[in-house]
């Protein structure tokens, strides 16, 4: 118990130390440019993703503003200060609640992680900027994206269906358009249960819009030979100029994985990498086995972040690395030898001191009991290790810690199971001796 208390105390110390190191923030920077890259953050879990996105944009040599739209009530002051120190302009807002109009369920209920995704619509109200490139926090820029600001309307990439993917968009903020959007939220169903479904319904004519390639160096408004198609929804949306961006501006990692780890276009032509797999984000250490080389790009940007890493502290990681060895040593010191347990788990027919019927019962059930104990112990050990290892730790450390804690947890759980089975077998042997005495 003393070892566990010491381990808990060290974890608390690590957390306090991280707050002290990262909590010193700078005043919020002001608007410097008429164009901006914008991302949304409505929880501290997205901090590392936002930081890496910002690092990729800075390394692209852009001069545009970096604006972080954050839900102030659900993002800590620590996270806001870290973003400011990284060069983001922090724009605090209230969350736009999900109206619950998901067409995927009869009740309209939405996935819990989508509770604040409609807040993304507030980007259309950043009227202090003439044009905005919106990027989800799970994207990174592979090259300079400034050519996207040639879109003087609404531009985005079609996903694997005739749908606009709202993870990468170029738009012109307009107060009238934003007001019209807000008035339609409660009446517009969403096929995703989130902002993307709403935007596809609101800009219903997007699928018919022409291809717009910013690489040609012309504005969207100068790229058409005929008037743009309209939107069936009417209202302010009907007056929005729209264009489809080439695939390389929103490289969907989900499609890459489904296509046997191959991109639809040459890899060296990609501009934006979008980690679309919901359970395999690049900041989750277990994602490395499925997104491999693409995750290394993200991790390389992470290692170049200014200031301290906002992931788990080194002291916490070191403590978790040493913990299994300390617990294993304590376990071996306190636990009796397992050899008596193993000797007593295999009684043969007619063994001394056992009735024949009881011996047959032991032979029939003991292997299955032990197998069940082993499988249960393994499942519990894996679950415990995954919950214990910090989600955003470096993948190398994540896998090492997971293997360590799985091994020591399995040894402890399975050892305890064997001891329990041994006690059970000892009781059966005593019962057999009693039966033999009566029969004699």
C-alpha positions as CSV (number, residue, x, y, z in Angstrom):
1,X,0.0,0.0,0.0
2,X,2.9,2.4,0.8
3,X,4.3,1.9,-2.7
4,X,0.9,2.7,-4.3
5,X,0.6,5.9,-2.1
6,X,4.1,7.0,-3.2
7,X,3.2,6.4,-6.9
8,X,0.1,8.5,-6.5
9,X,2.0,11.3,-4.8
10,X,4.5,11.4,-7.6
11,X,1.8,11.6,-10.3
12,X,0.2,14.6,-8.4
13,X,3.5,16.3,-8.2
14,X,4.1,15.9,-11.9
15,X,0.7,17.5,-12.7
16,X,1.4,20.5,-10.4
17,X,4.8,20.9,-11.9
18,X,3.4,21.0,-15.4
19,X,0.9,23.7,-14.4
20,X,3.6,25.8,-12.9
21,X,5.8,25.5,-16.0
22,X,3.1,26.2,-18.6
23,X,0.8,28.6,-16.8
24,X,2.7,31.8,-17.5
25,X,0.9,33.4,-20.5
26,X,1.3,36.5,-22.6
27,X,-1.3,39.1,-23.4
28,X,-3.5,38.2,-26.4
29,X,-2.1,39.5,-29.7
30,X,-4.2,41.7,-31.9
31,X,-5.4,41.4,-35.5
32,X,-2.4,42.0,-37.8
33,X,-3.8,40.9,-41.2
34,X,-7.0,40.9,-43.1
35,X,-6.7,37.2,-43.8
36,X,-6.4,34.4,-41.2
37,X,-6.0,30.7,-40.6
38,X,-8.6,29.7,-38.0
39,X,-9.2,26.5,-36.0
40,X,-11.7,25.5,-33.3
41,X,-11.1,24.2,-29.8
42,X,-13.9,23.3,-27.4
43,X,-11.9,21.1,-24.9
44,X,-8.4,20.8,-23.6
45,X,-8.0,17.4,-25.4
46,X,-7.4,19.4,-28.6
47,X,-4.6,21.5,-27.3
48,X,-1.8,19.4,-28.6
49,X,-3.4,19.1,-32.0
50,X,-3.9,22.9,-32.2
51,X,-0.2,23.5,-31.3
52,X,1.1,21.1,-33.9
53,X,-1.2,22.6,-36.6
54,X,0.1,26.0,-35.6
55,X,3.7,24.7,-35.9
56,X,3.0,23.4,-39.4
57,X,1.6,26.7,-40.5
58,X,4.5,28.7,-39.0
59,X,7.0,26.4,-40.8
60,X,5.1,27.1,-44.1
61,X,6.3,30.7,-43.7
62,X,2.9,32.2,-43.8
63,X,2.4,35.8,-42.7
64,X,-1.4,35.5,-42.0
65,X,-2.9,35.6,-38.5
66,X,-3.5,32.3,-36.6
67,X,-6.8,32.5,-34.8
68,X,-8.0,30.0,-32.2
69,X,-11.7,30.1,-31.7
70,X,-12.1,28.6,-28.2
71,X,-15.1,27.8,-26.1
72,X,-14.0,29.8,-23.0
73,X,-16.1,27.8,-20.5
74,X,-14.6,24.4,-21.5
75,X,-11.0,25.4,-22.3
76,X,-8.7,26.0,-19.3
77,X,-6.7,29.2,-18.8
78,X,-3.5,27.1,-19.0
79,X,-4.4,26.0,-22.6
80,X,-5.3,29.5,-23.7
81,X,-2.0,30.8,-22.4
82,X,0.0,28.1,-24.2
83,X,-1.8,29.0,-27.5
84,X,-1.0,32.7,-27.0
85,X,2.7,31.9,-26.4
86,X,2.7,29.8,-29.6
87,X,1.5,32.9,-31.5
88,X,-2.3,32.2,-31.8
89,X,-4.8,35.0,-31.4
90,X,-7.3,33.5,-28.9
91,X,-10.9,34.4,-29.7
92,X,-13.2,33.2,-26.8
93,X,-16.8,32.4,-27.6
94,X,-19.8,30.6,-26.1
95,X,-20.6,27.2,-27.5
96,X,-23.3,26.8,-30.1
97,X,-25.3,23.9,-28.8
98,X,-26.0,21.0,-31.1
99,X,-29.7,21.1,-31.9
100,X,-30.0,17.3,-32.1
101,X,-31.3,16.9,-35.6
102,X,-29.2,13.9,-36.7
103,X,-30.9,11.9,-39.4
104,X,-29.1,8.7,-38.2
105,X,-31.4,8.2,-35.3
106,X,-35.1,8.4,-34.8
107,X,-34.7,10.7,-31.8
108,X,-32.2,13.0,-33.5
109,X,-29.6,12.4,-30.7
110,X,-26.0,13.0,-31.8
111,X,-22.7,11.4,-30.8
112,X,-21.5,12.9,-27.5
113,X,-18.3,14.2,-29.0
114,X,-20.3,16.4,-31.3
115,X,-21.8,18.4,-28.5
116,X,-20.1,21.7,-29.6
117,X,-19.2,21.2,-33.2
118,X,-21.8,23.7,-34.4
119,X,-19.6,26.3,-32.8
120,X,-17.6,26.1,-36.0
121,X,-20.3,28.2,-37.6
122,X,-19.0,31.2,-35.7
123,X,-16.1,31.3,-38.1
124,X,-18.6,32.8,-40.6
125,X,-18.9,35.8,-38.2
126,X,-15.2,36.7,-38.0
127,X,-16.0,39.9,-40.0
128,X,-12.7,41.5,-38.9
129,X,-11.2,39.3,-41.6
130,X,-11.9,39.5,-45.3
131,X,-11.1,35.8,-45.9
132,X,-10.5,32.9,-43.6
133,X,-9.0,29.4,-44.1
134,X,-10.5,27.1,-41.6
135,X,-8.6,24.0,-40.5
136,X,-9.7,21.3,-38.0
137,X,-7.3,20.7,-35.2
138,X,-6.5,17.2,-36.6
139,X,-4.9,18.6,-39.8
140,X,-1.4,19.8,-40.6
141,X,-0.1,21.9,-43.4
142,X,2.5,20.1,-45.5
143,X,3.3,23.2,-47.6
144,X,2.4,26.9,-47.8
145,X,-1.4,27.3,-48.2
146,X,-1.6,31.0,-48.8
147,X,-2.9,30.5,-52.4
148,X,-6.1,29.4,-50.8
149,X,-7.0,33.0,-50.0
150,X,-7.6,33.5,-53.7
151,X,-11.0,31.9,-53.0
152,X,-13.4,34.9,-52.6
153,X,-16.4,32.8,-51.7
154,X,-16.8,29.3,-50.2
155,X,-14.3,26.6,-51.2
156,X,-13.8,23.1,-49.9
157,X,-12.9,19.5,-50.9
158,X,-15.5,17.0,-51.8
159,X,-15.1,13.9,-49.6
160,X,-15.6,10.3,-50.8
161,X,-19.2,11.2,-51.7
162,X,-20.8,14.3,-53.1
163,X,-20.4,16.0,-49.7
164,X,-18.4,19.0,-48.6
165,X,-15.8,18.1,-45.9
166,X,-15.9,20.9,-43.4
167,X,-12.4,20.1,-42.0
168,X,-10.8,22.4,-44.5
169,X,-12.7,25.4,-45.9
170,X,-12.0,28.8,-47.3
171,X,-14.7,31.4,-46.7
172,X,-15.6,35.1,-46.5
173,X,-17.1,36.0,-43.2
174,X,-20.4,37.9,-43.6
175,X,-22.7,39.1,-40.8
176,X,-25.8,38.6,-42.9
177,X,-24.9,35.1,-44.0
178,X,-24.0,34.1,-40.4
179,X,-27.4,35.5,-39.1
180,X,-29.2,33.5,-41.7
181,X,-27.3,30.3,-40.7
182,X,-28.2,30.8,-37.1
183,X,-31.9,31.2,-37.9
184,X,-31.9,27.8,-39.8
185,X,-30.1,25.6,-37.3
186,X,-33.2,24.4,-35.5
187,X,-34.9,23.4,-38.7
188,X,-32.1,21.9,-40.8
189,X,-31.4,18.2,-40.3
190,X,-27.8,17.0,-40.3
191,X,-26.7,13.7,-41.9
192,X,-23.6,13.6,-39.7
193,X,-25.2,14.9,-36.5
194,X,-22.8,17.8,-36.6
195,X,-21.8,21.0,-38.5
196,X,-20.7,19.1,-41.7
197,X,-24.2,17.8,-42.2
198,X,-25.7,21.2,-41.6
199,X,-23.4,22.9,-44.0
200,X,-24.1,20.4,-46.8
201,X,-27.8,21.0,-46.3
202,X,-27.4,24.8,-46.1
203,X,-25.1,25.0,-49.1
204,X,-27.1,22.4,-51.1
205,X,-25.7,23.5,-54.4
206,X,-22.0,22.9,-53.5
207,X,-21.8,19.5,-55.3
208,X,-22.6,21.3,-58.6
209,X,-19.9,24.0,-58.1
210,X,-16.9,24.0,-60.5
211,X,-13.4,23.0,-59.6
212,X,-11.2,25.8,-58.3
213,X,-7.5,25.3,-58.4
214,X,-5.7,28.1,-56.4
215,X,-2.4,27.1,-58.1
216,X,-3.5,28.9,-61.2
217,X,-3.2,32.2,-59.4
218,X,-6.7,33.6,-60.2
219,X,-9.5,34.5,-57.9
220,X,-12.5,32.2,-57.7
221,X,-14.6,35.1,-59.1
222,X,-12.3,35.3,-62.1
223,X,-12.4,31.5,-62.8
224,X,-15.9,31.2,-64.1
225,X,-17.2,31.5,-67.6
226,X,-20.8,31.5,-66.4
227,X,-22.8,32.5,-63.3
228,X,-22.5,30.1,-60.3
229,X,-25.1,27.5,-59.5
230,X,-27.6,28.5,-56.8
231,X,-28.5,26.9,-53.5
232,X,-31.9,25.4,-53.1
233,X,-32.1,26.7,-49.6
234,X,-32.3,30.2,-50.9
235,X,-31.7,33.2,-48.6
236,X,-28.1,34.4,-48.0
237,X,-26.7,31.1,-49.1
238,X,-28.0,31.6,-52.7
239,X,-25.6,34.5,-53.2
240,X,-22.5,32.7,-52.0
241,X,-19.9,31.9,-54.7
242,X,-18.7,28.4,-54.4
243,X,-15.8,26.2,-55.7
244,X,-14.5,22.7,-55.2
245,X,-10.9,22.5,-54.2
246,X,-8.6,19.7,-55.5
247,X,-8.1,16.6,-53.3
248,X,-4.6,17.6,-52.3
249,X,-5.9,20.4,-50.1
250,X,-7.6,17.9,-47.8
251,X,-5.8,14.5,-47.9
252,X,-8.2,12.2,-46.1
253,X,-6.2,9.7,-44.0
254,X,-9.2,7.4,-43.7
255,X,-9.3,7.0,-47.5
256,X,-5.5,6.4,-47.5
257,X,-5.9,3.5,-45.1
258,X,-8.9,2.0,-47.0
259,X,-6.9,2.3,-50.2
260,X,-4.1,0.0,-48.9
261,X,-2.0,2.9,-47.7
262,X,-2.0,4.7,-51.0
263,X,-3.0,8.3,-51.8
264,X,-5.3,9.2,-54.6
265,X,-2.7,11.7,-55.9
266,X,1.1,11.8,-55.8
267,X,2.2,12.2,-52.1
268,X,4.6,15.1,-52.9
269,X,1.6,17.1,-54.3
270,X,-0.3,17.1,-51.0
271,X,-0.9,20.4,-49.2
272,X,-3.0,19.4,-46.1
273,X,-3.0,16.1,-44.2
274,X,-6.3,15.4,-42.4
275,X,-6.3,12.7,-39.7
276,X,-10.0,11.7,-40.1
277,X,-10.0,8.4,-38.2
278,X,-11.9,9.3,-35.0
279,X,-10.2,6.8,-32.7
280,X,-6.7,7.1,-34.2
281,X,-5.8,10.7,-33.9
282,X,-2.0,11.4,-34.2
283,X,-1.8,12.5,-30.5
284,X,-3.0,9.1,-29.3
285,X,0.0,6.9,-28.8
286,X,-1.8,3.7,-30.0
287,X,-2.4,5.2,-33.4
288,X,1.1,4.6,-34.7
289,X,0.4,1.0,-35.7
290,X,-2.3,2.0,-38.3
291,X,-1.2,5.5,-39.5
292,X,2.6,4.8,-39.3
293,X,4.6,7.1,-41.5
294,X,2.0,9.9,-41.5
295,X,2.0,9.9,-37.8
296,X,5.7,10.4,-37.8
297,X,5.2,13.6,-39.8
298,X,2.9,14.9,-37.0
299,X,5.3,13.7,-34.3
300,X,8.2,15.5,-35.9
301,X,6.3,18.7,-35.8
302,X,5.4,18.1,-32.2
303,X,9.1,17.7,-31.3
304,X,9.8,21.1,-32.8
305,X,7.2,22.9,-30.8
306,X,8.4,26.0,-28.9
307,X,8.6,25.8,-25.1
308,X,7.8,22.7,-23.1
309,X,5.7,19.8,-24.5
310,X,2.1,20.0,-23.2
311,X,1.9,16.3,-23.2
312,X,2.5,14.2,-20.1
313,X,5.6,15.5,-18.1
314,X,8.8,13.5,-18.3
315,X,8.7,12.9,-14.5
316,X,5.3,11.3,-14.9
317,X,6.4,9.1,-17.7
318,X,9.6,8.1,-15.8
319,X,7.4,7.3,-12.7
320,X,5.1,5.1,-14.8
321,X,8.1,3.4,-16.4
322,X,9.6,2.5,-13.0
323,X,6.3,1.7,-11.4
324,X,5.9,-1.9,-12.8
325,X,9.3,-2.9,-11.6
326,X,8.7,-1.6,-8.1
327,X,5.3,-3.3,-7.9
328,X,6.7,-6.6,-9.3
329,X,9.5,-6.6,-6.7
330,X,6.9,-6.0,-4.0
331,X,4.6,-8.7,-5.4
332,X,7.4,-11.3,-5.5
333,X,8.4,-10.4,-2.0
334,X,4.9,-10.7,-0.6
335,X,3.5,-13.6,-2.7
336,X,4.2,-17.3,-1.6
337,X,5.9,-19.6,-4.1
338,X,3.6,-20.6,-6.9
339,X,5.2,-24.1,-7.2
340,X,2.8,-25.7,-4.7
341,X,-0.1,-24.3,-6.6
342,X,1.1,-25.8,-9.9
343,X,1.8,-29.2,-8.3
344,X,-1.7,-29.4,-6.9
345,X,-3.5,-28.5,-10.1
346,X,-3.0,-31.9,-11.8
347,X,-4.3,-34.8,-9.9
348,X,-4.5,-38.1,-11.7
349,X,-7.1,-40.8,-11.5
350,X,-6.8,-42.7,-8.2
351,X,-4.2,-40.3,-6.7
352,X,-3.4,-41.0,-3.1
353,X,-5.9,-39.6,-0.7
354,X,-8.5,-38.9,-3.4
355,X,-11.6,-40.8,-4.3
356,X,-11.8,-41.8,-8.0
357,X,-14.9,-39.8,-8.7
358,X,-13.4,-36.6,-7.2
359,X,-10.1,-37.1,-9.1
360,X,-12.0,-37.4,-12.4
361,X,-13.8,-34.1,-11.5
362,X,-10.5,-32.4,-10.9
363,X,-9.0,-33.5,-14.2
364,X,-12.1,-32.5,-16.2
365,X,-12.5,-28.9,-14.8
366,X,-9.1,-27.7,-13.7
367,X,-7.7,-26.9,-17.2
368,X,-10.7,-24.9,-18.1
369,X,-10.7,-23.0,-14.9
370,X,-7.1,-22.0,-15.4
371,X,-7.7,-21.1,-19.0
372,X,-10.6,-18.8,-18.1
373,X,-8.5,-17.2,-15.3
374,X,-5.7,-16.6,-17.8
375,X,-7.9,-15.0,-20.4
376,X,-9.7,-12.9,-17.8
377,X,-6.5,-11.7,-16.3
378,X,-5.1,-10.8,-19.8
379,X,-8.2,-8.8,-20.7
380,X,-8.2,-6.9,-17.4
381,X,-4.4,-6.3,-17.7
382,X,-4.7,-4.8,-21.2
383,X,-7.7,-2.6,-20.2
384,X,-5.9,-1.4,-17.1
385,X,-2.7,-0.5,-19.0
386,X,-4.6,1.3,-21.8
387,X,-6.4,3.4,-19.2
388,X,-3.3,4.1,-17.2
389,X,-0.9,5.2,-19.9
390,X,-1.4,8.9,-20.7
391,X,-3.2,9.2,-24.1
392,X,-0.9,11.9,-25.5
393,X,2.5,10.4,-24.5
394,X,5.1,9.9,-27.2
395,X,4.2,6.6,-29.1
396,X,7.5,4.9,-28.2
397,X,7.0,5.6,-24.5
398,X,3.3,4.7,-24.9
399,X,4.0,1.2,-26.2
400,X,6.8,0.6,-23.7
401,X,4.6,1.6,-20.8
402,X,1.7,-0.5,-22.1
403,X,3.8,-3.6,-22.4
404,X,5.3,-3.1,-18.9
405,X,2.0,-2.6,-17.2
406,X,0.3,-5.4,-19.1
407,X,3.1,-7.8,-18.0
408,X,3.1,-6.8,-14.4
409,X,-0.7,-6.6,-14.2
410,X,-1.1,-10.0,-15.8
411,X,1.4,-11.5,-13.5
412,X,-0.4,-10.1,-10.5
413,X,-3.9,-11.0,-11.6
414,X,-3.0,-14.5,-12.9
415,X,-0.9,-15.2,-9.9
416,X,-3.7,-14.3,-7.6
417,X,-6.0,-16.5,-9.7
418,X,-3.6,-19.5,-9.4
419,X,-3.4,-18.9,-5.7
420,X,-7.2,-19.0,-5.5
421,X,-7.4,-22.1,-7.6
422,X,-4.7,-23.7,-5.4
423,X,-6.8,-22.9,-2.3
424,X,-9.8,-24.4,-4.0
425,X,-7.8,-27.5,-4.9
426,X,-6.5,-27.8,-1.4
427,X,-10.0,-27.8,-0.1
428,X,-11.0,-30.5,-2.5
429,X,-8.1,-32.6,-1.4
430,X,-9.1,-32.3,2.2
431,X,-12.6,-33.3,1.2
432,X,-11.2,-36.3,-0.6
433,X,-9.2,-37.3,2.4
434,X,-12.3,-37.1,4.5
435,X,-14.2,-39.3,2.1
436,X,-11.3,-41.8,2.0
437,X,-11.3,-42.0,5.8
438,X,-15.1,-42.6,5.9
439,X,-14.8,-45.3,3.2
440,X,-11.9,-47.0,5.1
